[in-house]
Amino acid sequence: MGMLTTEEAERLVEAQKIVTILLQWKRCNNLSWRLEAKAVAPQTQDVFSLRGNIGRDNHSFVLLYKNHPIRKYTKHLRHKFQGKIFTEPHKHTWDTDYGDKPAYIPNDIDPEASIDDQFISFCAECNIDIRGGYQRRLME
């Protein structure tokens, strides 16, 4: 597969994926947390990378396929695309021409929910079956 197309990325997001390990946030330092796991599509054996980052004032979750961020959810200060400025949590989709720059405000993830609940919603949107379990981040 050469350059990933918008249509291929959408098919990949829609494919059923399985994570078999226990998903856990790991503390990187006093201000940040990280999560990383492989997800496999059993029908095609495609391998994906699922990653999460939590900082003091921001967080993001991303599903990558061959290093292409095919779906991403981010909360950070701002994102600008084609003259539109996003200051609230938003999702990025993959586009043939623009990469992961296109964004929109989702209505399926509550920005007021816990980061754990936002992550679970993101996994559901990406059709990721968390078979190994999920350990909620301990708030301090």
N, C-alpha and C positions, 0 to 999 in steps of 0.2 A: 504494500500500500504506500503510495507516494504521499502527496499532500492530502491531509484529511479533509473531506468535504463536510459541509453542514449536515447533509442528509446522513452520511456515515456516522457522524458524531451523535446525532439523534437516535439512530438505530442502536448504537453502542450504549447510550444512556438507558434506553428502553429494555435492553437485554437483561434477563435475570442474572444476578451475580451473587456469589456466596463468599462470606468471610468465615473461616473456620477457627481462627484464634480468638482469644479473649481480647477485646478492644479496651485499651487502657490509656489514659492520659499520663504522660511522663513529665515530671517537672524538669524544666531546663535550667531555670534560675529562679530568683525571687519574683520575677515579673512574667514568666512565660511557661506555657505547657505545650506539649506536642504529642500527636498521635499519628501512627503510620501503620498501614496493613496492606496486604495484597488481597485482591478480590478476583475470583475466577468466574467466568461465564461457562457453566457446565456444558451448554450446547455446542459452543464453538471453541472452548478452551482458551479464549482470549483472557489475558491477564491485565488487571487494572491496578493502579495504586490509589489508595484512599488515604488522604492526609488531612490533618487538622492542626491548626495553630491558634493559641490563645495568648494574647498579650494583655497588658494592663488596660488598654482602652479599645482593643480591637480583637476580632477573631475571624477565622476563615476555615472553610472546609472545601476540599477540592477532590474531584475524581479525575484521574489522569489515565490516558491511554497512549502508550508509546510517547510519553512526555507531553502529550497534548492535553491541556486542561479542558476536558469536554463539558464539565459542569462545575461551577464554583459558587459558593455562598460567602459573602464577605460583609463584615461590619467594620468600617474604618472611617476616617474623617471625610474623604470625598473621592469620587471617581468621575471622570469626565469622558464622555463619548459622543461624538458628533454634535457638540454644542450643548448637550444635556449634562447637568451636574447632579450626581447622586450623593446625597449626604446621609441617607438612611441605609439600613441593611439592604443589599441587593444581590441578585444572582447574575452570573456571567454564563453565557452560552458560547459554544464554539461556532465560528463562522469561517467559511472557506477563504474569504477575502480579508477579514479583520482579526482572525485568531480569536482570543478570548476577550476582546475589548467590548463587544456588545453586552449590555446589561439591562435589567428590568427590575422593578420592585415586585417581589413575590407576594402572593396573598395566601400561600400555604404554609409559611413559617412565621410564627408569632415572634416579632422582635423583642417582646417583653418576656417571653418564656425563658427558662434556664438555658444556658449554652448546651447542656446535655440534651434537653428536649429539642432544641434547634438541630443538633447533630443527628438525632434519631429521625427527625422529619426529613433532613437532607438525604439520609441513607434510604429512606422509603421512596423519595422522589427518584433516586438513582437506581431503584430496584435492587438494593443490596440487602440480602438476607444475612443477618448477623447471627450465625449459628453457634459461634464460640462464646457469645455473651458480650455484654457491655458493662464495664465498671464505671459508674458515674464518678465524675471528678469530685474530690473532697474539697469542699469550700473551707477556707480558713479565715 
